[in-house]
Amino acid sequence: MADDLNLVKSSTFDDVTIRSSEQANDQNPSSEFSIDEETLIIRMWSLIAGRIPGRSAEEIEKYWIAKHSATSTTTTTDN
């Protein structure tokens, strides 16, 4: 946990997001989320927002959707 906090302190949020995305893509680049996984993600927005002071679940969700859409569009057009 302390290592995770040090990583966040030494990196920008976008850097962490990019690394996480790259790691996920390296592990299984063509995987789809199951219905159970999607349900869990939807249910966890408020918990995620609770970990980021000053952000609501809706703000976090909108941010994620915007970033995910931009990444998907870029990835699709690059191939």
C-alpha positions as CSV (number, residue, x, y, z in Angstrom):
1,M,0.0,0.0,0.0
2,A,2.8,2.4,0.9
3,D,4.5,1.6,-2.4
4,D,1.3,2.5,-4.3
5,L,1.1,5.8,-2.5
6,N,4.7,6.6,-3.4
7,L,4.0,5.7,-7.0
8,V,1.0,8.1,-7.1
9,K,3.1,10.9,-5.4
10,S,5.9,10.5,-7.9
11,S,3.7,10.2,-11.0
12,T,0.9,12.2,-12.5
13,F,-2.5,10.6,-12.6
14,D,-2.3,10.3,-16.4
15,D,1.1,8.5,-16.1
16,V,-0.4,5.9,-13.7
17,T,-3.4,5.5,-15.9
18,I,-1.3,4.9,-19.0
19,R,0.9,2.4,-17.3
20,S,-2.1,0.5,-15.9
21,S,-3.7,0.5,-19.3
22,E,-0.5,-0.8,-21.0
23,Q,-0.2,-3.5,-18.4
24,A,-3.8,-4.6,-18.9
25,N,-3.3,-4.6,-22.7
26,D,-0.1,-6.7,-22.3
27,Q,-1.8,-9.3,-20.2
28,N,-4.8,-9.9,-22.5
29,P,-5.1,-7.4,-25.4
30,S,-8.4,-8.8,-26.8
31,S,-10.3,-9.5,-23.6
32,E,-13.8,-8.3,-23.1
33,F,-15.3,-7.5,-19.7
34,S,-17.8,-9.9,-18.4
35,I,-21.3,-8.8,-17.3
36,D,-20.1,-9.4,-13.7
37,E,-17.0,-7.3,-14.2
38,E,-19.0,-4.4,-15.7
39,T,-21.5,-4.6,-12.8
40,L,-18.6,-4.5,-10.3
41,I,-17.1,-1.5,-12.0
42,I,-20.4,0.4,-12.1
43,R,-20.9,-0.3,-8.4
44,M,-17.4,0.8,-7.5
45,W,-17.5,4.3,-8.9
46,S,-18.6,5.8,-5.6
47,L,-15.8,4.0,-3.8
48,I,-13.3,5.3,-6.3
49,A,-14.6,8.8,-5.9
50,G,-14.3,8.5,-2.1
51,R,-10.6,7.9,-2.5
52,I,-10.2,11.1,-4.5
53,P,-11.0,14.1,-2.4
54,G,-13.3,16.7,-4.0
55,R,-14.6,14.3,-6.7
56,S,-18.0,12.8,-7.1
57,A,-18.8,9.4,-8.5
58,E,-20.3,11.1,-11.5
59,E,-17.2,13.1,-12.2
60,I,-15.0,10.0,-12.0
61,E,-17.3,8.1,-14.3
62,K,-17.4,10.9,-16.8
63,Y,-13.6,11.2,-16.7
64,W,-13.2,7.5,-17.2
65,I,-15.6,7.3,-20.1
66,A,-14.0,10.3,-21.8
67,K,-10.5,8.8,-21.4
68,H,-11.6,5.3,-22.3
69,S,-13.4,6.6,-25.4
70,A,-10.4,8.7,-26.5
71,T,-8.1,5.7,-26.0
72,S,-10.4,3.3,-27.9
73,T,-10.7,5.8,-30.8
74,T,-7.0,6.3,-31.0
75,T,-6.3,2.5,-30.8
76,T,-8.9,1.8,-33.4
77,T,-7.6,4.4,-35.9
78,D,-4.0,3.4,-35.4
79,N,-4.6,-0.3,-36.4
